[in-house]
Amino acid sequence: MSKLQIFLTAVLALFLFESAYVIYTMGYVGFFEAALANPATSLMAFDLVICLTIFAVWMVRDARERGRSPLGYLLLTATFGSAGPLLYLIRHSADRAGERSSKAPAPKAA
């Protein structure tokens, strides 16, 4: 596991822990009520939707290039926000590491 994967996994774990805590204390509907409670939080929510949409478009394009289905990641993004993109990045970096190691030249025989 690369340093990037370890970092992204730690961020994902912290994000999921915080998400579970917020949903436990406020409920799923309560979260959205708080997000839309005033202009500042509405702006933050709108910004998050824009960022997640941009990321979702990239995930779809990247998954198609790799011959994979992005559906699970998109559903995760729609329900739990950044968890979908974080998980996709972890998988993406693992795939890229595998591609690099398979393209490495074979050692020369002595």
N, CA, C and O atoms as a GROMACS GRO file, in nm:
protein
  440
    1MET      N    1   0.085  -0.117   0.000
    1MET     CA    2   0.000   0.000   0.000
    1MET      C    3   0.090   0.124   0.000
    1MET      O    4   0.181   0.136   0.082
    2SER      N    5   0.063   0.215  -0.093
    2SER     CA    6   0.145   0.336  -0.105
    2SER      C    7   0.110   0.437   0.004
    2SER      O    8   0.010   0.425   0.074
    3LYS      N    9   0.197   0.536   0.017
    3LYS     CA   10   0.172   0.642   0.114
    3LYS      C   11   0.043   0.717   0.081
    3LYS      O   12  -0.031   0.756   0.171
    4LEU      N   13   0.018   0.736  -0.048
    4LEU     CA   14  -0.106   0.804  -0.089
    4LEU      C   15  -0.228   0.723  -0.048
    4LEU      O   16  -0.326   0.779   0.003
    5GLN      N   17  -0.224   0.593  -0.068
    5GLN     CA   18  -0.337   0.508  -0.029
    5GLN      C   19  -0.357   0.510   0.122
    5GLN      O   20  -0.471   0.513   0.169
    6ILE      N   21  -0.249   0.508   0.198
    6ILE     CA   22  -0.259   0.513   0.344
    6ILE      C   23  -0.322   0.646   0.387
    6ILE      O   24  -0.410   0.649   0.473
    7PHE      N   25  -0.276   0.756   0.328
    7PHE     CA   26  -0.331   0.887   0.360
    7PHE      C   27  -0.479   0.894   0.325
    7PHE      O   28  -0.560   0.938   0.407
    8LEU      N   29  -0.515   0.852   0.204
    8LEU     CA   30  -0.656   0.857   0.162
    8LEU      C   31  -0.744   0.767   0.248
    8LEU      O   32  -0.858   0.802   0.278
    9THR      N   33  -0.692   0.652   0.287
    9THR     CA   34  -0.768   0.562   0.374
    9THR      C   35  -0.790   0.625   0.511
    9THR      O   36  -0.899   0.612   0.568
   10ALA      N   37  -0.689   0.693   0.564
   10ALA     CA   38  -0.704   0.762   0.693
   10ALA      C   39  -0.806   0.874   0.683
   10ALA      O   40  -0.889   0.891   0.773
   11VAL      N   41  -0.801   0.951   0.574
   11VAL     CA   42  -0.899   1.058   0.553
   11VAL      C   43  -1.039   1.000   0.542
   11VAL      O   44  -1.133   1.053   0.600
   12LEU      N   45  -1.053   0.891   0.466
   12LEU     CA   46  -1.184   0.826   0.451
   12LEU      C   47  -1.236   0.776   0.586
   12LEU      O   48  -1.354   0.793   0.616
   13ALA      N   49  -1.150   0.714   0.665
   13ALA     CA   50  -1.192   0.664   0.796
   13ALA      C   51  -1.239   0.778   0.886
   13ALA      O   52  -1.343   0.767   0.952
   14LEU      N   53  -1.164   0.887   0.890
   14LEU     CA   54  -1.204   1.003   0.970
   14LEU      C   55  -1.335   1.062   0.919
   14LEU      O   56  -1.421   1.100   0.999
   15PHE      N   57  -1.349   1.071   0.788
   15PHE     CA   58  -1.472   1.126   0.730
   15PHE      C   59  -1.592   1.038   0.764
   15PHE      O   60  -1.698   1.089   0.801
   16LEU      N   61  -1.577   0.906   0.752
   16LEU     CA   62  -1.688   0.816   0.784
   16LEU      C   63  -1.723   0.820   0.932
   16LEU      O   64  -1.840   0.813   0.968
   17PHE      N   65  -1.622   0.832   1.017
   17PHE     CA   66  -1.647   0.842   1.160
   17PHE      C   67  -1.727   0.969   1.190
   17PHE      O   68  -1.826   0.965   1.262
   18GLU      N   69  -1.683   1.081   1.135
   18GLU     CA   70  -1.753   1.208   1.156
   18GLU      C   71  -1.894   1.204   1.097
   18GLU      O   72  -1.988   1.256   1.158
   19SER      N   73  -1.908   1.144   0.980
   19SER     CA   74  -2.041   1.132   0.917
   19SER      C   75  -2.135   1.050   1.004
   19SER      O   76  -2.251   1.087   1.024
   20ALA      N   77  -2.085   0.939   1.056
   20ALA     CA   78  -2.168   0.855   1.143
   20ALA      C   79  -2.209   0.932   1.268
   20ALA      O   80  -2.324   0.922   1.312
   21TYR      N   81  -2.116   1.007   1.325
   21TYR     CA   82  -2.147   1.086   1.444
   21TYR      C   83  -2.254   1.191   1.416
   21TYR      O   84  -2.348   1.207   1.494
   22VAL      N   85  -2.241   1.262   1.305
   22VAL     CA   86  -2.337   1.366   1.269
   22VAL      C   87  -2.475   1.305   1.241
   22VAL      O   88  -2.576   1.358   1.287
   23ILE      N   89  -2.478   1.196   1.168
   23ILE     CA   90  -2.607   1.132   1.139
   23ILE      C   91  -2.670   1.076   1.266
   23ILE      O   92  -2.792   1.080   1.281
   24TYR      N   93  -2.587   1.025   1.356
   24TYR     CA   94  -2.638   0.973   1.484
   24TYR      C   95  -2.697   1.085   1.569
   24TYR      O   96  -2.803   1.068   1.628
   25THR      N   97  -2.628   1.199   1.575
   25THR     CA   98  -2.673   1.307   1.662
   25THR      C   99  -2.782   1.394   1.600
   25THR      O  100  -2.870   1.443   1.671
   26MET      N  101  -2.778   1.414   1.468
   26MET     CA  102  -2.871   1.506   1.403
   26MET      C  103  -2.974   1.437   1.314
   26MET      O  104  -3.080   1.493   1.286
   27GLY      N  105  -2.942   1.315   1.271
   27GLY     CA  106  -3.026   1.248   1.173
   27GLY      C  107  -2.992   1.296   1.033
   27GLY      O  108  -2.933   1.402   1.015
   28TYR      N  109  -3.032   1.217   0.935
   28TYR     CA  110  -3.000   1.250   0.797
   28TYR      C  111  -3.072   1.378   0.754
   28TYR      O  112  -3.013   1.464   0.690
   29VAL      N  113  -3.200   1.389   0.789
   29VAL     CA  114  -3.278   1.508   0.754
   29VAL      C  115  -3.226   1.630   0.830
   29VAL      O  116  -3.218   1.739   0.774
   30GLY      N  117  -3.192   1.612   0.957
   30GLY     CA  118  -3.138   1.721   1.037
   30GLY      C  119  -3.010   1.778   0.980
   30GLY      O  120  -2.984   1.898   0.990
   31PHE      N  121  -2.929   1.693   0.920
   31PHE     CA  122  -2.807   1.739   0.855
   31PHE      C  123  -2.840   1.837   0.743
   31PHE      O  124  -2.779   1.943   0.733
   32PHE      N  125  -2.937   1.800   0.659
   32PHE     CA  126  -2.974   1.887   0.547
   32PHE      C  127  -3.042   2.015   0.596
   32PHE      O  128  -3.023   2.121   0.536
   33GLU      N  129  -3.119   2.006   0.702
   33GLU     CA  130  -3.180   2.127   0.758
   33GLU      C  131  -3.071   2.223   0.806
   33GLU      O  132  -3.080   2.343   0.783
   34ALA      N  133  -2.969   2.170   0.872
   34ALA     CA  134  -2.859   2.254   0.920
   34ALA      C  135  -2.778   2.311   0.803
   34ALA      O  136  -2.733   2.426   0.808
   35ALA      N  137  -2.760   2.231   0.699
   35ALA     CA  138  -2.684   2.276   0.582
   35ALA      C  139  -2.752   2.391   0.511
   35ALA      O  140  -2.686   2.472   0.447
   36LEU      N  141  -2.884   2.398   0.521
   36LEU     CA  142  -2.960   2.502   0.452
   36LEU      C  143  -3.015   2.607   0.549
   36LEU      O  144  -3.105   2.683   0.514
   37ALA      N  145  -2.962   2.611   0.670
   37ALA     CA  146  -3.015   2.697   0.776
   37ALA      C  147  -2.992   2.845   0.754
   37ALA      O  148  -3.074   2.926   0.796
   38ASN      N  149  -2.884   2.884   0.688
   38ASN     CA  150  -2.856   3.025   0.666
   38ASN      C  151  -2.775   3.040   0.536
   38ASN      O  152  -2.732   2.940   0.480
   39PRO      N  153  -2.756   3.161   0.489
   39PRO     CA  154  -2.685   3.179   0.362
   39PRO      C  155  -2.543   3.122   0.360
   39PRO      O  156  -2.500   3.071   0.257
   40ALA      N  157  -2.472   3.130   0.470
   40ALA     CA  158  -2.334   3.079   0.473
   40ALA      C  159  -2.331   2.927   0.458
   40ALA      O  160  -2.253   2.875   0.379
   41THR      N  161  -2.415   2.858   0.533
   41THR     CA  162  -2.416   2.712   0.522
   41THR      C  163  -2.475   2.667   0.389
   41THR      O  164  -2.435   2.563   0.335
   42SER      N  165  -2.569   2.744   0.335
   42SER     CA  166  -2.623   2.712   0.203
   42SER      C  167  -2.516   2.724   0.096
   42SER      O  168  -2.509   2.641   0.005
   43LEU      N  169  -2.433   2.828   0.107
   43LEU     CA  170  -2.324   2.845   0.012
   43LEU      C  171  -2.226   2.729   0.020
   43LEU      O  172  -2.182   2.678  -0.082
   44MET      N  173  -2.193   2.686   0.141
   44MET     CA  174  -2.102   2.571   0.159
   44MET      C  175  -2.164   2.445   0.099
   44MET      O  176  -2.094   2.367   0.034
   45ALA      N  177  -2.293   2.424   0.121
   45ALA     CA  178  -2.360   2.307   0.065
   45ALA      C  179  -2.361   2.312  -0.088
   45ALA      O  180  -2.337   2.211  -0.154
   46PHE      N  181  -2.388   2.429  -0.143
   46PHE     CA  182  -2.388   2.446  -0.288
   46PHE      C  183  -2.249   2.420  -0.345
   46PHE      O  184  -2.236   2.355  -0.449
   47ASP      N  185  -2.146   2.471  -0.278
   47ASP     CA  186  -2.008   2.449  -0.321
   47ASP      C  187  -1.975   2.299  -0.319
   47ASP      O  188  -1.911   2.248  -0.411
   48LEU      N  189  -2.019   2.231  -0.214
   48LEU     CA  190  -1.994   2.087  -0.205
   48LEU      C  191  -2.063   2.012  -0.319
   48LEU      O  192  -2.006   1.919  -0.377
   49VAL      N  193  -2.185   2.051  -0.352
   49VAL     CA  194  -2.257   1.986  -0.462
   49VAL      C  195  -2.182   2.008  -0.593
   49VAL      O  196  -2.170   1.915  -0.674
   50ILE      N  197  -2.131   2.128  -0.616
   50ILE     CA  198  -2.054   2.156  -0.738
   50ILE      C  199  -1.929   2.069  -0.742
   50ILE      O  200  -1.901   2.006  -0.844
   51CYS      N  201  -1.855   2.064  -0.632
   51CYS     CA  202  -1.731   1.983  -0.628
   51CYS      C  203  -1.759   1.835  -0.649
   51CYS      O  204  -1.688   1.768  -0.724
   52LEU      N  205  -1.862   1.784  -0.582
   52LEU     CA  206  -1.895   1.642  -0.597
   52LEU      C  207  -1.943   1.610  -0.738
   52LEU      O  208  -1.918   1.501  -0.789
   53THR      N  209  -2.013   1.704  -0.801
   53THR     CA  210  -2.058   1.683  -0.939
   53THR      C  211  -1.940   1.678  -1.034
   53THR      O  212  -1.933   1.592  -1.122
   54ILE      N  213  -1.846   1.770  -1.016
   54ILE     CA  214  -1.725   1.768  -1.099
   54ILE      C  215  -1.650   1.636  -1.080
   54ILE      O  216  -1.606   1.575  -1.177
   55PHE      N  217  -1.637   1.593  -0.956
   55PHE     CA  218  -1.568   1.467  -0.929
   55PHE      C  219  -1.644   1.350  -0.988
   55PHE      O  220  -1.582   1.257  -1.041
   56ALA      N  221  -1.777   1.352  -0.981
   56ALA     CA  222  -1.858   1.243  -1.036
   56ALA      C  223  -1.839   1.232  -1.187
   56ALA      O  224  -1.829   1.122  -1.241
   57VAL      N  225  -1.833   1.346  -1.256
   57VAL     CA  226  -1.810   1.344  -1.401
   57VAL      C  227  -1.674   1.282  -1.431
   57VAL      O  228  -1.662   1.201  -1.522
   58TRP      N  229  -1.572   1.319  -1.354
   58TRP     CA  230  -1.440   1.260  -1.374
   58TRP      C  231  -1.442   1.110  -1.346
   58TRP      O  232  -1.383   1.032  -1.421
   59MET      N  233  -1.511   1.069  -1.238
   59MET     CA  234  -1.517   0.925  -1.206
   59MET      C  235  -1.581   0.847  -1.319
   59MET      O  236  -1.532   0.740  -1.355
   60VAL      N  237  -1.690   0.899  -1.376
   60VAL     CA  238  -1.758   0.830  -1.486
   60VAL      C  239  -1.665   0.817  -1.605
   60VAL      O  240  -1.652   0.708  -1.662
   61ARG      N  241  -1.601   0.924  -1.643
   61ARG     CA  242  -1.509   0.920  -1.758
   61ARG      C  243  -1.392   0.825  -1.733
   61ARG      O  244  -1.356   0.746  -1.820
   62ASP      N  245  -1.333   0.834  -1.616
   62ASP     CA  246  -1.218   0.750  -1.584
   62ASP      C  247  -1.259   0.602  -1.577
   62ASP      O  248  -1.187   0.516  -1.627
   63ALA      N  249  -1.372   0.574  -1.515
   63ALA     CA  250  -1.418   0.435  -1.505
   63ALA      C  251  -1.446   0.378  -1.643
   63ALA      O  252  -1.414   0.262  -1.669
   64ARG      N  253  -1.506   0.456  -1.732
   64ARG     CA  254  -1.532   0.408  -1.868
   64ARG      C  255  -1.402   0.376  -1.940
   64ARG      O  256  -1.393   0.275  -2.010
   65GLU      N  257  -1.301   0.463  -1.924
   65GLU     CA  258  -1.171   0.436  -1.987
   65GLU      C  259  -1.109   0.307  -1.936
   65GLU      O  260  -1.039   0.238  -2.010
   66ARG      N  261  -1.134   0.274  -1.812
   66ARG     CA  262  -1.078   0.154  -1.751
   66ARG      C  263  -1.170   0.033  -1.764
   66ARG      O  264  -1.135  -0.076  -1.719
   67GLY      N  265  -1.286   0.051  -1.826
   67GLY     CA  266  -1.378  -0.060  -1.844
   67GLY      C  267  -1.446  -0.105  -1.715
   67GLY      O  268  -1.478  -0.222  -1.698
   68ARG      N  269  -1.468  -0.010  -1.625
   68ARG     CA  270  -1.532  -0.041  -1.496
   68ARG      C  271  -1.663   0.036  -1.484
   68ARG      O  272  -1.687   0.132  -1.557
   69SER      N  273  -1.745  -0.008  -1.391
   69SER     CA  274  -1.870   0.062  -1.364
   69SER      C  275  -1.851   0.158  -1.246
   69SER      O  276  -1.803   0.117  -1.140
   70PRO      N  277  -1.888   0.285  -1.264
   70PRO     CA  278  -1.876   0.381  -1.155
   70PRO      C  279  -2.001   0.387  -1.067
   70PRO      O  280  -2.007   0.467  -0.974
   71LEU      N  281  -2.101   0.304  -1.096
   71LEU     CA  282  -2.231   0.315  -1.031
   71LEU      C  283  -2.222   0.310  -0.879
   71LEU      O  284  -2.285   0.393  -0.812
   72GLY      N  285  -2.149   0.217  -0.822
   72GLY     CA  286  -2.136   0.207  -0.677
   72GLY      C  287  -2.077   0.332  -0.615
   72GLY      O  288  -2.122   0.378  -0.510
   73TYR      N  289  -1.974   0.386  -0.681
   73TYR     CA  290  -1.910   0.507  -0.630
   73TYR      C  291  -2.005   0.627  -0.640
   73TYR      O  292  -2.006   0.713  -0.552
   74LEU      N  293  -2.083   0.632  -0.748
   74LEU     CA  294  -2.179   0.742  -0.764
   74LEU      C  295  -2.290   0.734  -0.660
   74LEU      O  296  -2.332   0.836  -0.605
   75LEU      N  297  -2.338   0.614  -0.632
   75LEU     CA  298  -2.440   0.598  -0.529
   75LEU      C  299  -2.385   0.635  -0.392
   75LEU      O  300  -2.453   0.700  -0.312
   76LEU      N  301  -2.263   0.594  -0.366
   76LEU     CA  302  -2.198   0.630  -0.239
   76LEU      C  303  -2.180   0.781  -0.228
   76LEU      O  304  -2.198   0.838  -0.121
   77THR      N  305  -2.144   0.845  -0.339
   77THR     CA  306  -2.128   0.990  -0.340
   77THR      C  307  -2.262   1.060  -0.315
   77THR      O  308  -2.269   1.157  -0.241
   78ALA      N  309  -2.368   1.009  -0.377
   78ALA     CA  310  -2.500   1.071  -0.360
   78ALA      C  311  -2.552   1.057  -0.218
   78ALA      O  312  -2.626   1.143  -0.170
   79THR      N  313  -2.516   0.949  -0.150
   79THR     CA  314  -2.568   0.927  -0.014
   79THR      C  315  -2.473   0.975   0.095
   79THR      O  316  -2.519   1.023   0.199
   80PHE      N  317  -2.343   0.962   0.076
   80PHE     CA  318  -2.248   0.996   0.181
   80PHE      C  319  -2.142   1.097   0.137
   80PHE      O  320  -2.038   1.108   0.201
   81GLY      N  321  -2.168   1.169   0.031
   81GLY     CA  322  -2.078   1.277  -0.010
   81GLY      C  323  -1.939   1.230  -0.050
   81GLY      O  324  -1.925   1.146  -0.138
   82SER      N  325  -1.839   1.283   0.013
   82SER     CA  326  -1.700   1.262  -0.025
   82SER      C  327  -1.650   1.119  -0.007
   82SER      O  328  -1.541   1.086  -0.054
   83ALA      N  329  -1.726   1.034   0.058
   83ALA     CA  330  -1.683   0.895   0.075
   83ALA      C  331  -1.666   0.826  -0.060
   83ALA      O  332  -1.572   0.749  -0.078
   84GLY      N  333  -1.757   0.852  -0.154
   84GLY     CA  334  -1.747   0.791  -0.287
   84GLY      C  335  -1.620   0.830  -0.360
   84GLY      O  336  -1.545   0.742  -0.404
   85PRO      N  337  -1.592   0.960  -0.374
   85PRO     CA  338  -1.467   0.999  -0.440
   85PRO      C  339  -1.342   0.952  -0.368
   85PRO      O  340  -1.244   0.913  -0.432
   86LEU      N  341  -1.343   0.954  -0.234
   86LEU     CA  342  -1.225   0.906  -0.162
   86LEU      C  343  -1.200   0.759  -0.188
   86LEU      O  344  -1.086   0.718  -0.212
   87LEU      N  345  -1.305   0.679  -0.184
   87LEU     CA  346  -1.290   0.536  -0.211
   87LEU      C  347  -1.245   0.513  -0.355
   87LEU      O  348  -1.162   0.425  -0.381
   88TYR      N  349  -1.299   0.590  -0.447
   88TYR     CA  350  -1.258   0.577  -0.587
   88TYR      C  351  -1.110   0.611  -0.603
   88TYR      O  352  -1.038   0.543  -0.675
   89LEU      N  353  -1.064   0.717  -0.535
   89LEU     CA  354  -0.923   0.754  -0.544
   89LEU      C  355  -0.832   0.646  -0.485
   89LEU      O  356  -0.723   0.622  -0.537
   90ILE      N  357  -0.876   0.583  -0.378
   90ILE     CA  358  -0.796   0.474  -0.320
   90ILE      C  359  -0.784   0.361  -0.422
   90ILE      O  360  -0.675   0.309  -0.445
   91ARG      N  361  -0.896   0.324  -0.482
   91ARG     CA  362  -0.894   0.217  -0.583
   91ARG      C  363  -0.814   0.259  -0.705
   91ARG      O  364  -0.737   0.180  -0.760
   92HIS      N  365  -0.831   0.383  -0.748
   92HIS     CA  366  -0.761   0.436  -0.865
   92HIS      C  367  -0.610   0.434  -0.844
   92HIS      O  368  -0.536   0.395  -0.934
   93SER      N  369  -0.564   0.475  -0.726
   93SER     CA  370  -0.420   0.475  -0.700
   93SER      C  371  -0.365   0.333  -0.692
   93SER      O  372  -0.251   0.309  -0.730
   94ALA      N  373  -0.446   0.240  -0.642
   94ALA     CA  374  -0.402   0.100  -0.640
   94ALA      C  375  -0.389   0.045  -0.782
   94ALA      O  376  -0.296  -0.028  -0.813
   95ASP      N  377  -0.485   0.081  -0.867
   95ASP     CA  378  -0.480   0.038  -1.007
   95ASP      C  379  -0.358   0.095  -1.078
   95ASP      O  380  -0.290   0.026  -1.153
   96ARG      N  381  -0.332   0.222  -1.053
   96ARG     CA  382  -0.216   0.287  -1.118
   96ARG      C  383  -0.086   0.227  -1.071
   96ARG      O  384   0.008   0.211  -1.150
   97ALA      N  385  -0.078   0.192  -0.942
   97ALA     CA  386   0.043   0.128  -0.890
   97ALA      C  387   0.064  -0.008  -0.955
   97ALA      O  388   0.176  -0.046  -0.987
   98GLY      N  389  -0.046  -0.081  -0.975
   98GLY     CA  390  -0.038  -0.210  -1.043
   98GLY      C  391   0.004  -0.196  -1.187
   98GLY      O  392   0.081  -0.279  -1.238
   99GLU      N  393  -0.044  -0.092  -1.255
   99GLU     CA  394  -0.005  -0.067  -1.394
   99GLU      C  395   0.143  -0.036  -1.404
   99GLU      O  396   0.211  -0.084  -1.494
  100ARG      N  397   0.194   0.046  -1.311
  100ARG     CA  398   0.335   0.081  -1.314
  100ARG      C  399   0.423  -0.041  -1.291
  100ARG      O  400   0.526  -0.057  -1.357
  101SER      N  401   0.383  -0.128  -1.198
  101SER     CA  402   0.466  -0.244  -1.169
  101SER      C  403   0.462  -0.345  -1.282
  101SER      O  404   0.561  -0.415  -1.305
  102SER      N  405   0.350  -0.353  -1.354
  102SER     CA  406   0.342  -0.448  -1.466
  102SER      C  407   0.418  -0.396  -1.588
  102SER      O  408   0.456  -0.475  -1.675
  103LYS      N  409   0.442  -0.265  -1.597
  103LYS     CA  410   0.516  -0.208  -1.709
  103LYS      C  411   0.666  -0.202  -1.682
  103LYS      O  412   0.744  -0.166  -1.770
  104ALA      N  413   0.705  -0.237  -1.561
  104ALA     CA  414   0.847  -0.232  -1.526
  104ALA      C  415   0.923  -0.333  -1.612
  104ALA      O  416   0.874  -0.444  -1.635
  105PRO      N  417   1.041  -0.297  -1.658
  105PRO     CA  418   1.118  -0.391  -1.741
  105PRO      C  419   1.160  -0.513  -1.661
  105PRO      O  420   1.189  -0.505  -1.542
  106ALA      N  421   1.164  -0.625  -1.729
  106ALA     CA  422   1.205  -0.749  -1.662
  106ALA      C  423   1.355  -0.742  -1.636
  106ALA      O  424   1.431  -0.686  -1.715
  107PRO      N  425   1.398  -0.801  -1.522
  107PRO     CA  426   1.542  -0.801  -1.493
  107PRO      C  427   1.618  -0.883  -1.598
  107PRO      O  428   1.569  -0.986  -1.645
  108LYS      N  429   1.736  -0.836  -1.631
  108LYS     CA  430   1.819  -0.905  -1.732
  108LYS      C  431   1.885  -1.026  -1.668
  108LYS      O  432   1.931  -1.021  -1.553
  109ALA      N  433   1.888  -1.133  -1.743
  109ALA     CA  434   1.953  -1.255  -1.696
  109ALA      C  435   2.105  -1.239  -1.706
  109ALA      O  436   2.156  -1.180  -1.801
  110ALA      N  437   2.173  -1.290  -1.608
  110ALA     CA  438   2.320  -1.275  -1.606
  110ALA      C  439   2.387  -1.385  -1.679
  110ALA      O  440   2.510  -1.388  -1.687
   0.00000   0.00000   0.00000
